Every structure is written in C-alpha cells, then in structure tokens.
C-alpha cells in the first residue's frame, strides 16, 4: 500500500475535523455544553480523545470554533445580500428570506445557540464573538432602517432583531412539528410592507 499524499492527508484531516465539529454541535445542542465531555465527543466521532486534542485545545475551543464558523458564514451571507441589492426594501426582504432559509438549513446551530443562551459557562467563552456579532448586526440594521426612513433606526434595528430571534427561538423550542414558520415569515414581510 502506497503512503498517502499530502493532499490525501489534508483531506482526511479536514474530514475528521468536520466530523468532530458536527458531533460536538449535536451534543452541545441536545445534551448541553456543560453536560458534554470531550470523551463523549471523541467517542461519538469515532476517534480517540488524544486525536481530538490534535484538532482542538479543548471543549471551549471547540465551542468557539463552531460559533465563529456560524457567525462568519452568516455574516458572509448577509454581506452578499446587501452588496447585490440597492433598494433598502429589497435588502430587508432578502435579509428576512435569507434568515428564514438559514434556520431551515441549520436547525442544529440554532438549537445550540438557544441552549447556550441559558448556560453561563458557555456564554462566558463566547462573549467576544457575541459582542462582535451583535455590534455588526446592529450597525447593519441601523443603516438599513435609516435608509428606509425610520425616525429612530437604532431602536427599529433592535426591535427587528428581537422579533427575528423570538420567532426562531419559538420555532426550535416549539413542542410540536407544526410551528407556522412560513406564516411567521409572511407576517414579518407584511409588517414591513414587503409583499
């Protein structure tokens, strides 16, 4: 058997790292950050605990990497929406539609985010990332609502964020499978005269 090439080793490393992240994401979201051990993550990922430490410094580093990736992907998507459109109404419509699509596609991330918001140990580890994310989103929202002609664009941006977060929190915590997410999206679009 021939030795693996650098490219094959790189691919194996990336696949292993992605597997660790996916397993940790699911465990953190369902069992809670505090109740999930590095040993359990390694076991569920099918690797040794020592190998996991070749990829991450520990549980906190793993959590930070998951949330950082989530933030960076979301921010990149938001910037793409905003750069491709000139009309502020189109931008807000794209943000709403894109946000709902993101929740549909990444339910585990949203479950993790919701569960972490009630875990003080996890929130302490994420303070810097969350502060940066919130500040960036408020700045974008304030500019958007200024362009839309709102008198107090800062307050409207905060209200919009709270509305969207509230809908998504309800969706992932709703005890039934029939949460009316599409109807909620329609209602928000209607509220902002975007239909």
Backbone as a printed PyTorch tensor [residue, N CA C, xyz], in Angstrom:
tensor([[[  0.8460,  -1.1820,   0.0000],
         [  0.0000,   0.0000,   0.0000],
         [  0.8910,   1.2460,   0.0000]],

        [[  0.6320,   2.1380,  -0.9110],
         [  1.4510,   3.3490,  -1.0570],
         [  1.1150,   4.3320,   0.0590]],

        [[  2.1200,   5.0940,   0.4990],
         [  1.8470,   6.1100,   1.5200],
         [  0.9110,   7.1890,   0.9650]],

        [[  0.1850,   7.7940,   1.8670],
         [ -0.7680,   8.8280,   1.4650],
         [ -0.0200,  10.0960,   1.0440]],

        [[ -0.5920,  10.7950,   0.0790],
         [ -0.0170,  12.0590,  -0.3720],
         [ -0.3870,  13.1560,   0.6270]],

        [[  0.2920,  14.2880,   0.4780],
         [ -0.0310,  15.4400,   1.3430],
         [ -1.4930,  15.8390,   1.1570]],

        [[ -1.9660,  15.8030,  -0.0680],
         [ -3.3540,  16.1710,  -0.3630],
         [ -4.3340,  15.1970,   0.2930]],

        [[ -4.0360,  13.9040,   0.2470],
         [ -4.9010,  12.9090,   0.8910],
         [ -4.9160,  13.1130,   2.3980]],

        [[ -3.7480,  13.3580,   2.9830],
         [ -3.6740,  13.6140,   4.4310],
         [ -4.4570,  14.8610,   4.8130]],

        [[ -4.3450,  15.8880,   3.9900],
         [ -5.0810,  17.1330,   4.2540],
         [ -6.5820,  16.8760,   4.2050]],

        [[ -7.0190,  16.1170,   3.2110],
         [ -8.4360,  15.7990,   3.0670],
         [ -8.9430,  14.9790,   4.2550]],

        [[ -8.1700,  14.0120,   4.6900],
         [ -8.5410,  13.1980,   5.8560],
         [ -8.6400,  14.0850,   7.0950]],

        [[ -7.6890,  14.9850,   7.2510],
         [ -7.6870,  15.8940,   8.4050],
         [ -8.9320,  16.7890,   8.3870]],

        [[ -9.2640,  17.3310,   7.2250],
         [-10.4430,  18.1940,   7.1190],
         [-11.7320,  17.4150,   7.4020]],

        [[-11.8030,  16.1890,   6.9190],
         [-12.9840,  15.3550,   7.1620],
         [-13.1290,  15.0220,   8.6450]],

        [[-12.0190,  14.7140,   9.2890],
         [-12.0470,  14.3920,  10.7200],
         [-12.4710,  15.6070,  11.5300]],

        [[-11.9150,  16.7580,  11.1880],
         [-12.2690,  17.9870,  11.9020],
         [-13.7550,  18.3010,  11.7250]],

        [[-14.2570,  18.1520,  10.5070],
         [-15.6790,  18.4030,  10.2410],
         [-16.5590,  17.4350,  11.0260]],

        [[-16.1350,  16.1840,  11.1290],
         [-16.8880,  15.1720,  11.8870],
         [-16.9290,  15.5470,  13.3740]],

        [[-15.8000,  15.9630,  13.9170],
         [-15.7350,  16.3720,  15.3230],
         [-16.6820,  17.5460,  15.5630]],

        [[-16.6400,  18.5270,  14.6840],
         [-17.4880,  19.7100,  14.8330],
         [-18.9630,  19.3270,  14.7660]],

        [[-19.3250,  18.4830,  13.8330],
         [-20.7250,  18.0730,  13.6950],
         [-21.2090,  17.3170,  14.9290]],

        [[-20.4000,  16.4040,  15.4170],
         [-20.7640,  15.6350,  16.6150],
         [-20.8950,  16.5700,  17.8160]],

        [[-19.9260,  17.4510,  17.9950],
         [-19.9700,  18.3860,  19.1260],
         [-21.1900,  19.2900,  19.0280]],

        [[-21.4750,  19.7730,  17.8400],
         [-22.6430,  20.6270,  17.6260],
         [-23.9130,  19.9140,  18.0720]],

        [[-24.0960,  18.6920,  17.6410],
         [-25.2950,  17.9390,  18.0060],
         [-25.3490,  17.6650,  19.5090]],

        [[-24.2180,  17.2860,  20.0980],
         [-24.2080,  17.0020,  21.5340],
         [-24.4380,  18.2710,  22.3570]],

        [[-23.7570,  19.3570,  21.9980],
         [-23.9560,  20.6170,  22.7210],
         [-25.4070,  21.0700,  22.6150]],

        [[-25.9970,  20.9040,  21.4410],
         [-27.3750,  21.3590,  21.2220],
         [-28.3770,  20.5110,  21.9960]],

        [[-28.1430,  19.1980,  22.0820],
         [-29.1300,  18.3070,  22.6950],
         [-28.8530,  17.9770,  24.1550]],

        [[-27.5860,  17.8310,  24.5260],
         [-27.2600,  17.4890,  25.9200],
         [-26.8720,  18.7090,  26.7400]],

        [[-26.4670,  19.7830,  26.0560],
         [-25.9890,  20.9690,  26.7470],
         [-24.4680,  20.9870,  26.7780]],

        [[-23.9330,  22.1640,  26.7690],
         [-22.4740,  22.3370,  26.7640],
         [-21.8550,  21.7440,  28.0300]],

        [[-22.4200,  22.0810,  29.1770],
         [-21.8760,  21.6220,  30.4510],
         [-21.9520,  20.1170,  30.6450]],

        [[-22.9240,  19.4780,  30.0250],
         [-23.1200,  18.0360,  30.1880],
         [-22.3950,  17.2000,  29.1330]],

        [[-21.7040,  17.8550,  28.2410],
         [-20.9940,  17.1480,  27.1730],
         [-19.5010,  17.1560,  27.4640]],

        [[-18.9180,  15.9780,  27.5570],
         [-17.4760,  15.8760,  27.8230],
         [-16.6950,  15.6750,  26.5330]],

        [[-15.4190,  15.9830,  26.5890],
         [-14.5230,  15.7280,  25.4560],
         [-14.5110,  14.2390,  25.1530]],

        [[-14.5340,  13.4050,  26.1770],
         [-14.5420,  11.9530,  25.9720],
         [-15.7510,  11.5110,  25.1760]],

        [[-16.9200,  12.0780,  25.4970],
         [-18.1370,  11.7180,  24.7800],
         [-18.0660,  12.1800,  23.3230]],

        [[-17.5560,  13.3810,  23.1090],
         [-17.4220,  13.8840,  21.7370],
         [-16.5120,  12.9550,  20.9300]],

        [[-15.3680,  12.6040,  21.5050],
         [-14.4210,  11.7230,  20.8140],
         [-15.0670,  10.3690,  20.5140]],

        [[-15.7440,   9.8150,  21.5020],
         [-16.3810,   8.5050,  21.3220],
         [-17.4140,   8.5530,  20.1960]],

        [[-18.2780,   9.5780,  20.2250],
         [-19.3260,   9.7010,  19.2010],
         [-18.7340,   9.9720,  17.8120]],

        [[-17.5780,  10.6280,  17.7730],
         [-16.9170,  10.9180,  16.4930],
         [-16.1120,   9.7260,  15.9920]],

        [[-15.9420,   8.7070,  16.8480],
         [-15.2100,   7.5100,  16.4520],
         [-13.6980,   7.6960,  16.4190]],

        [[-13.2160,   8.5890,  17.3040],
         [-11.7700,   8.8360,  17.3800],
         [-11.3380,   8.7860,  18.8370]],

        [[-10.0380,   8.7790,  19.0560],
         [ -9.5360,   8.8000,  20.4270],
         [ -9.5740,  10.2320,  20.9750]],

        [[ -9.6070,  10.3200,  22.2810],
         [ -9.5940,  11.6250,  22.9410],
         [ -8.3010,  12.3730,  22.5880]],

        [[ -7.1910,  11.6330,  22.5310],
         [ -5.9100,  12.2520,  22.1760],
         [ -5.9280,  12.8500,  20.7780]],

        [[ -6.5510,  12.1430,  19.8330],
         [ -6.6250,  12.6600,  18.4740],
         [ -7.4780,  13.9240,  18.4240]],

        [[ -8.5470,  13.9600,  19.2070],
         [ -9.3800,  15.1620,  19.2430],
         [ -8.5480,  16.3700,  19.6610]],

        [[ -7.6470,  16.1680,  20.6180],
         [ -6.7960,  17.2740,  21.0810],
         [ -5.7760,  17.7050,  20.0250]],

        [[ -5.5800,  16.9080,  18.9770],
         [ -4.7400,  17.3570,  17.8640],
         [ -5.4520,  18.4150,  17.0250]],

        [[ -6.7750,  18.4600,  17.1480],
         [ -7.5730,  19.3920,  16.3660],
         [ -8.0430,  20.6010,  17.1720]],

        [[ -8.3250,  20.3860,  18.4430],
         [ -8.8730,  21.4410,  19.2980],
         [ -8.1900,  21.4060,  20.6580]],

        [[ -8.0240,  22.5910,  21.2780],
         [ -7.3900,  22.6800,  22.5870],
         [ -8.2590,  22.1030,  23.6910]],

        [[ -9.5400,  22.0440,  23.4610],
         [-10.4690,  21.5200,  24.4600],
         [-11.8930,  21.8520,  24.0680]],

        [[-12.7860,  21.6200,  24.9870],
         [-14.2090,  21.8080,  24.7280],
         [-14.5370,  23.2730,  24.4270]],

        [[-13.9420,  24.1820,  25.1800],
         [-14.2130,  25.6010,  24.9500],
         [-13.7360,  26.0310,  23.5650]],

        [[-12.5490,  25.5740,  23.1630],
         [-12.0310,  25.9000,  21.8340],
         [-12.9620,  25.3590,  20.7540]],

        [[-13.4630,  24.1730,  20.9570],
         [-14.3870,  23.5600,  20.0010],
         [-15.6680,  24.3830,  19.8890]],

        [[-16.2120,  24.7870,  21.0090],
         [-17.4180,  25.6120,  21.0120],
         [-17.1630,  26.9370,  20.3010]],

        [[-16.0540,  27.5720,  20.6110],
         [-15.7270,  28.8520,  19.9900],
         [-15.5940,  28.6850,  18.4700]],

        [[-14.9540,  27.6080,  18.0230],
         [-14.7970,  27.3780,  16.5860],
         [-16.1450,  27.1540,  15.9020]],

        [[-17.0350,  26.4260,  16.5550],
         [-18.3720,  26.1990,  15.9970],
         [-19.1020,  27.5270,  15.8400]],

        [[-19.1080,  28.3210,  16.8890],
         [-19.8430,  29.5790,  16.8600],
         [-19.1850,  30.5900,  15.9290]],

        [[-17.8710,  30.5970,  15.8770],
         [-17.1580,  31.5000,  14.9760],
         [-17.4780,  31.1570,  13.5180]],

        [[-17.4940,  29.8760,  13.2020],
         [-17.8400,  29.4450,  11.8490],
         [-19.2690,  29.8550,  11.5110]],

        [[-20.1740,  29.6500,  12.4560],
         [-21.5710,  30.0190,  12.2510],
         [-21.6940,  31.5210,  12.0110]],

        [[-21.0040,  32.3140,  12.8260],
         [-21.0490,  33.7700,  12.6920],
         [-20.4620,  34.2150,  11.3550]],

        [[-19.3020,  33.6790,  11.0040],
         [-18.6390,  34.0720,   9.7590],
         [-19.4820,  33.7050,   8.5420]],

        [[-20.0730,  32.5200,   8.5480],
         [-20.9300,  32.1170,   7.4280],
         [-22.1620,  33.0120,   7.3150]],

        [[-22.7780,  33.3080,   8.4450],
         [-23.9570,  34.1810,   8.4470],
         [-23.6260,  35.5880,   8.0020]],

        [[-22.4990,  36.0990,   8.4760],
         [-22.1010,  37.4620,   8.1170],
         [-21.7510,  37.5480,   6.6300]],

        [[-21.0820,  36.5300,   6.1170],
         [-20.7390,  36.4970,   4.6890],
         [-22.0040,  36.4920,   3.8410]],

        [[-22.9700,  35.6860,   4.2410],
         [-24.2410,  35.6210,   3.5320],
         [-24.9450,  36.9770,   3.5690]],

        [[-24.9450,  37.6220,   4.7170],
         [-25.5760,  38.9290,   4.8700],
         [-24.8960,  39.9650,   3.9780]],

        [[-23.5730,  39.9690,   3.9560],
         [-22.8520,  40.9230,   3.1070],
         [-23.1550,  40.6980,   1.6300]],

        [[-23.2920,  39.4300,   1.2350],
         [-23.6350,  39.1280,  -0.1600],
         [-25.0210,  39.6790,  -0.5070]],

        [[-25.9810,  39.5010,   0.4110],
         [-27.3180,  40.0440,   0.1830],
         [-27.2430,  41.5560,  -0.0100]],

        [[-26.5610,  42.2170,   0.8950],
         [-26.5320,  43.6740,   0.8890],
         [-25.7790,  44.2270,  -0.3130]],

        [[-24.7040,  43.5620,  -0.7210],
         [-23.9090,  44.0450,  -1.8570],
         [-24.6290,  43.8670,  -3.1930]],

        [[-25.4920,  42.8730,  -3.2730],
         [-26.1350,  42.5740,  -4.5550],
         [-27.3930,  43.4060,  -4.7990]],

        [[-27.8410,  44.1570,  -3.8130],
         [-29.0910,  44.9070,  -3.9310],
         [-28.8770,  46.3770,  -3.6100]],

        [[-29.6570,  47.2420,  -4.2400],
         [-29.5070,  48.6720,  -3.9530],
         [-30.7110,  49.2370,  -3.1880]],

        [[-31.8930,  48.7280,  -3.4580],
         [-33.1040,  49.2240,  -2.8030],
         [-33.1650,  48.6950,  -1.3670]],

        [[-33.3260,  49.5890,  -0.3750],
         [-33.3720,  49.1330,   1.0230],
         [-34.4910,  48.1340,   1.3100]],

        [[-35.6340,  48.2730,   0.6260],
         [-36.7250,  47.3070,   0.8160],
         [-36.3010,  45.9220,   0.3240]],

        [[-35.6200,  45.8890,  -0.8060],
         [-35.1270,  44.6140,  -1.3300],
         [-34.1070,  44.0010,  -0.3740]],

        [[-33.2920,  44.8510,   0.2380],
         [-32.2870,  44.3640,   1.1940],
         [-32.9660,  43.7440,   2.4090]],

        [[-33.9610,  44.4400,   2.9540],
         [-34.6600,  43.9150,   4.1270],
         [-35.3930,  42.6240,   3.7730]],

        [[-36.0340,  42.5840,   2.6200],
         [-36.7200,  41.3710,   2.1690],
         [-35.7200,  40.2070,   2.0540]],

        [[-34.5530,  40.4780,   1.4910],
         [-33.5300,  39.4420,   1.3300],
         [-33.0080,  38.9690,   2.6850]],

        [[-32.8520,  39.8910,   3.6250],
         [-32.3930,  39.5210,   4.9680],
         [-33.4240,  38.6100,   5.6380]],

        [[-34.6790,  38.9700,   5.5320],
         [-35.7410,  38.1560,   6.1450],
         [-35.7850,  36.7750,   5.4970]],

        [[-35.8740,  36.7420,   4.1820],
         [-35.9440,  35.4560,   3.4830],
         [-34.6960,  34.6190,   3.7300]],

        [[-33.5350,  35.2410,   3.6720],
         [-32.2850,  34.5180,   3.9050],
         [-32.1720,  33.9920,   5.3250]],

        [[-32.6320,  34.7720,   6.2770],
         [-32.5800,  34.3380,   7.6790],
         [-33.4740,  33.1270,   7.9100]],

        [[-34.6570,  33.1650,   7.3460],
         [-35.5520,  32.0160,   7.4880],
         [-34.9640,  30.7910,   6.7990]],

        [[-34.3720,  30.9860,   5.6270],
         [-33.7520,  29.8600,   4.9270],
         [-32.5980,  29.2920,   5.7500]],

        [[-31.8450,  30.1800,   6.3950],
         [-30.7320,  29.7430,   7.2430],
         [-31.2250,  28.8850,   8.3960]],

        [[-32.3380,  29.2490,   8.9850],
         [-32.8910,  28.4610,  10.0910],
         [-33.3510,  27.0970,   9.5820]],

        [[-34.0210,  27.0740,   8.4340],
         [-34.4440,  25.7850,   7.8560],
         [-33.2450,  24.8750,   7.6310]],

        [[-32.1630,  25.4570,   7.1220],
         [-30.9940,  24.6650,   6.7230],
         [-30.0690,  24.3030,   7.8800]],

        [[-30.1210,  25.0660,   8.9630],
         [-29.1540,  24.8890,  10.0620],
         [-29.8270,  24.8270,  11.4280]],

        [[-30.8240,  23.9920,  11.5500],
         [-31.5950,  23.9040,  12.7940],
         [-30.6860,  23.5820,  13.9830]],

        [[-29.6990,  22.7020,  13.7960],
         [-28.8220,  22.3220,  14.9080],
         [-28.0470,  23.5260,  15.4430]],

        [[-27.5680,  24.3940,  14.5570],
         [-26.8740,  25.6070,  15.0140],
         [-27.8100,  26.4700,  15.8560]],

        [[-29.0360,  26.6180,  15.3960],
         [-29.9920,  27.4440,  16.1240],
         [-30.3640,  26.8120,  17.4660]],

        [[-30.4840,  25.4830,  17.4920],
         [-30.7360,  24.8070,  18.7700],
         [-29.5670,  25.0360,  19.7230]],

        [[-28.3750,  24.9350,  19.1890],
         [-27.1920,  25.1730,  20.0120],
         [-27.2000,  26.5970,  20.5500]],

        [[-27.4250,  27.5560,  19.6840],
         [-27.4450,  28.9560,  20.1160],
         [-28.4770,  29.2160,  21.1960]],

        [[-29.6590,  28.6430,  21.0280],
         [-30.7180,  28.8260,  22.0270],
         [-30.3380,  28.1790,  23.3480]],

        [[-29.8020,  26.9670,  23.2880],
         [-29.4530,  26.2890,  24.5450],
         [-28.2840,  26.9820,  25.2370]],

        [[-27.3490,  27.5160,  24.4550],
         [-26.1940,  28.1930,  25.0510],
         [-26.5790,  29.4760,  25.7710]],

        [[-27.6350,  30.1170,  25.2930],
         [-28.0190,  31.3910,  25.9010],
         [-28.4120,  31.2400,  27.3710]],

        [[-28.6730,  30.0070,  27.8080],
         [-29.0180,  29.7560,  29.2060],
         [-27.8980,  29.0530,  29.9750]],

        [[-26.7160,  28.9590,  29.3790],
         [-25.5860,  28.2930,  30.0160],
         [-24.4690,  29.3070,  30.2530]],

        [[-24.3340,  29.7670,  31.4800],
         [-23.3890,  30.8300,  31.7910],
         [-21.9450,  30.4710,  31.4550]],

        [[-21.5440,  29.2150,  31.6880],
         [-20.1640,  28.8320,  31.3980],
         [-19.8700,  28.9450,  29.9050]],

        [[-20.8140,  28.5660,  29.0920],
         [-20.6330,  28.6580,  27.6450],
         [-20.6640,  30.1110,  27.1880]],

        [[-21.5670,  30.8880,  27.7390],
         [-21.6850,  32.2850,  27.3260],
         [-20.4200,  33.0680,  27.6410]],

        [[-19.7720,  32.7480,  28.7440],
         [-18.5160,  33.4310,  29.0790],
         [-17.4630,  33.1720,  28.0120]],

        [[-17.4070,  31.9360,  27.5040],
         [-16.4330,  31.5840,  26.4700],
         [-16.7340,  32.2900,  25.1490]],

        [[-17.9800,  32.6470,  24.9280],
         [-18.3960,  33.2270,  23.6530],
         [-18.5820,  34.7350,  23.6890]],

        [[-18.2930,  35.3570,  24.8080],
         [-18.5880,  36.7750,  24.9830],
         [-18.0250,  37.6500,  23.8700]],

        [[-16.7630,  37.4490,  23.4940],
         [-16.1430,  38.2910,  22.4660],
         [-16.8180,  38.1120,  21.1070]],

        [[-17.0740,  36.8630,  20.7290],
         [-17.7210,  36.5890,  19.4430],
         [-19.1140,  37.1920,  19.4150]],

        [[-19.8750,  36.9950,  20.4870],
         [-21.2440,  37.5080,  20.5300],
         [-21.2780,  39.0320,  20.4970]],

        [[-20.3630,  39.6670,  21.2160],
         [-20.3170,  41.1370,  21.2040],
         [-20.0380,  41.6600,  19.8060]],

        [[-19.0860,  41.0280,  19.1160],
         [-18.7480,  41.4370,  17.7460],
         [-19.9350,  41.2240,  16.8120]],

        [[-20.5940,  40.0850,  16.9420],
         [-21.7260,  39.7560,  16.0900],
         [-22.8850,  40.7310,  16.3070]],

        [[-23.2210,  40.9800,  17.5510],
         [-24.3400,  41.8670,  17.8690],
         [-24.0510,  43.2840,  17.3960]],

        [[-22.8330,  43.7640,  17.6410],
         [-22.4540,  45.1080,  17.2090],
         [-22.5450,  45.2460,  15.6980]],

        [[-22.0370,  44.2490,  14.9630],
         [-22.0850,  44.2830,  13.4950],
         [-23.5220,  44.2750,  12.9930]],

        [[-24.3610,  43.4260,  13.5730],
         [-25.7560,  43.3330,  13.1320],
         [-26.5360,  44.6070,  13.4180]],

        [[-26.2930,  45.2100,  14.5710],
         [-26.9820,  46.4610,  14.9030],
         [-26.5560,  47.5710,  13.9520]],

        [[-25.2820,  47.6200,  13.6250],
         [-24.7770,  48.6350,  12.6930],
         [-25.4330,  48.4710,  11.3210]],

        [[-25.4980,  47.2500,  10.8290],
         [-26.1420,  46.9760,   9.5370],
         [-27.6260,  47.3450,   9.6060]],

        [[-28.2860,  46.9270,  10.6810],
         [-29.7110,  47.2200,  10.8350],
         [-29.9900,  48.7090,  10.9230]],

        [[-29.1640,  49.4130,  11.6660],
         [-29.3600,  50.8590,  11.8160],
         [-29.2390,  51.5600,  10.4690]],

        [[-28.2430,  51.1780,   9.6790],
         [-28.0670,  51.7750,   8.3440],
         [-29.2730,  51.4470,   7.4660]],

        [[-29.7060,  50.2170,   7.4980],
         [-30.8270,  49.7910,   6.6750],
         [-32.1040,  50.5380,   7.0450]],

        [[-32.4040,  50.6190,   8.3440],
         [-33.6400,  51.2890,   8.7520],
         [-33.5460,  52.8080,   8.5850]],

        [[-32.3330,  53.3620,   8.6090],
         [-32.1520,  54.7790,   8.2670],
         [-32.5080,  54.9850,   6.8030]],

        [[-31.9750,  54.0900,   5.9530],
         [-32.2640,  54.1750,   4.5130],
         [-33.7440,  53.9790,   4.2190]],

        [[-34.4430,  53.2430,   5.0650],
         [-35.8830,  53.0310,   4.8980],
         [-36.7180,  54.1920,   5.4460]],

        [[-36.0560,  55.1680,   6.0940],
         [-36.7420,  56.3650,   6.5680],
         [-37.2900,  56.3010,   7.9760]],

        [[-36.8520,  55.3360,   8.7780],
         [-37.3250,  55.2510,  10.1640],
         [-36.6950,  56.3600,  10.9950]],

        [[-37.5320,  57.0200,  11.8220],
         [-37.0410,  58.1040,  12.6680],
         [-35.9780,  57.6330,  13.6380]],

        [[-36.2590,  56.5420,  14.3370],
         [-35.2890,  56.0060,  15.2870],
         [-34.8130,  54.6450,  14.7780]],

        [[-33.8840,  54.7050,  13.8330],
         [-33.4070,  53.4980,  13.1600],
         [-32.7120,  52.5370,  14.1280]],

        [[-32.0640,  53.0930,  15.1390],
         [-31.3760,  52.2340,  16.1160],
         [-32.3880,  51.3610,  16.8650]],

        [[-33.4500,  51.9730,  17.3440],
         [-34.4780,  51.2290,  18.0760],
         [-35.1750,  50.2410,  17.1430]],

        [[-35.4580,  50.6610,  15.9110],
         [-36.1170,  49.7510,  14.9630],
         [-35.2290,  48.5490,  14.6610]],

        [[-33.9250,  48.7770,  14.5720],
         [-32.9800,  47.6790,  14.3400],
         [-33.0090,  46.6870,  15.5010]],

        [[-33.0220,  47.2040,  16.7150],
         [-33.0930,  46.3350,  17.8950],
         [-34.4130,  45.5680,  17.9340]],

        [[-35.5000,  46.2520,  17.6190],
         [-36.8220,  45.6160,  17.6110],
         [-36.8830,  44.5170,  16.5510]],

        [[-36.3510,  44.7900,  15.3680],
         [-36.3320,  43.8090,  14.2940],
         [-35.5260,  42.5750,  14.7060]],

        [[-34.3670,  42.8020,  15.3060],
         [-33.5440,  41.6800,  15.7760],
         [-34.2620,  40.8450,  16.8220]],

        [[-34.9290,  41.5130,  17.7510],
         [-35.6710,  40.8000,  18.7920],
         [-36.8260,  39.9990,  18.1950]],

        [[-37.5000,  40.5750,  17.2150],
         [-38.6020,  39.8830,  16.5470],
         [-38.1000,  38.6210,  15.8450]],

        [[-37.0380,  38.7570,  15.0720],
         [-36.5000,  37.6050,  14.3420],
         [-35.9780,  36.5400,  15.3060]],

        [[-35.2130,  36.9530,  16.3060],
         [-34.6940,  35.9950,  17.2870],
         [-35.8350,  35.2830,  18.0030]],

        [[-36.8750,  36.0300,  18.3560],
         [-38.0150,  35.4400,  19.0540],
         [-38.7210,  34.3880,  18.2160]],

        [[-38.9340,  34.6780,  16.9420],
         [-39.5820,  33.7070,  16.0560],
         [-38.7310,  32.4570,  15.9590]],

        [[-37.4220,  32.6300,  15.7600],
         [-36.5530,  31.4720,  15.5910],
         [-36.4290,  30.6660,  16.8770]],

        [[-36.4110,  31.3550,  18.0050],
         [-36.3670,  30.6580,  19.2910],
         [-37.6340,  29.8260,  19.4750]],

        [[-38.7740,  30.4130,  19.1840],
         [-40.0350,  29.6670,  19.2910],
         [-40.0380,  28.4590,  18.3700]],

        [[-39.5520,  28.6460,  17.1590],
         [-39.5410,  27.5490,  16.1890],
         [-38.7480,  26.3470,  16.6980]],

        [[-37.5680,  26.5970,  17.2410],
         [-36.7430,  25.4590,  17.6630],
         [-37.1730,  24.8830,  19.0000]],

        [[-37.9170,  25.6470,  19.8000],
         [-38.3620,  25.1570,  21.1040],
         [-39.8140,  24.7010,  21.1010]],

        [[-40.5110,  24.9270,  20.0010],
         [-41.9230,  24.5660,  19.9030],
         [-42.0640,  23.0630,  20.0750]],

        [[-42.9830,  22.6120,  20.9460],
         [-43.0760,  21.1770,  21.2450],
         [-43.7250,  20.3270,  20.1560]],

        [[-44.1560,  20.9480,  19.0790],
         [-44.8210,  20.2120,  18.0130],
         [-44.0810,  20.4340,  16.6970]],

        [[-44.3790,  19.6070,  15.7210],
         [-43.7150,  19.7170,  14.4210],
         [-44.3940,  20.7000,  13.4740]],

        [[-45.4460,  21.3380,  13.9260],
         [-46.2230,  22.1790,  13.0120],
         [-46.1450,  23.6750,  13.3210]],

        [[-44.9870,  24.1350,  13.8190],
         [-44.8340,  25.5650,  14.0690],
         [-44.9950,  26.3100,  12.7420]],

        [[-45.7870,  27.3650,  12.7100],
         [-46.0950,  28.0430,  11.4380],
         [-44.9870,  29.0090,  10.9950]],

        [[-43.8100,  28.4710,  10.7240],
         [-42.6670,  29.3150,  10.3830],
         [-42.9030,  30.1150,   9.0990]],

        [[-43.4760,  29.4850,   8.0910],
         [-43.7470,  30.2140,   6.8400],
         [-44.7600,  31.3380,   7.0690]],

        [[-45.7680,  31.0700,   7.8860],
         [-46.7660,  32.1000,   8.1910],
         [-46.1280,  33.2520,   8.9660]],

        [[-45.1770,  32.9230,   9.8420],
         [-44.4780,  33.9720,  10.5920],
         [-43.6400,  34.8320,   9.6410]],

        [[-42.9580,  34.1920,   8.7050],
         [-42.1780,  34.9450,   7.7140],
         [-43.0960,  35.8700,   6.9190]],

        [[-44.2240,  35.3410,   6.4780],
         [-45.1940,  36.1360,   5.7300],
         [-45.6640,  37.3420,   6.5570]],

        [[-45.9210,  37.1100,   7.8290],
         [-46.3850,  38.1710,   8.7130],
         [-45.3340,  39.2770,   8.8720]],

        [[-44.0710,  38.8760,   8.9910],
         [-42.9940,  39.8700,   9.1340],
         [-42.8240,  40.6530,   7.8290]],

        [[-42.8490,  39.9610,   6.7150],
         [-42.7560,  40.6500,   5.4240],
         [-43.9060,  41.6460,   5.2670]],

        [[-45.1020,  41.2340,   5.6760],
         [-46.2750,  42.1230,   5.5970],
         [-46.1150,  43.3170,   6.5330]],

        [[-45.6140,  43.0670,   7.7450],
         [-45.4350,  44.1480,   8.7180],
         [-44.5370,  45.2500,   8.1690]],

        [[-43.5360,  44.8720,   7.3830],
         [-42.6020,  45.8430,   6.8160],
         [-42.9570,  46.2190,   5.3680]],

        [[-44.1960,  45.9330,   4.9480],
         [-44.6930,  46.2780,   3.6130],
         [-43.7810,  45.7620,   2.5080]],

        [[-43.4350,  44.4800,   2.5920],
         [-42.5040,  43.8800,   1.6440],
         [-43.1470,  42.8160,   0.7680]],

        [[-44.4690,  42.6970,   0.8250],
         [-45.1550,  41.6980,  -0.0170],
         [-45.5340,  42.2920,  -1.3700]]])
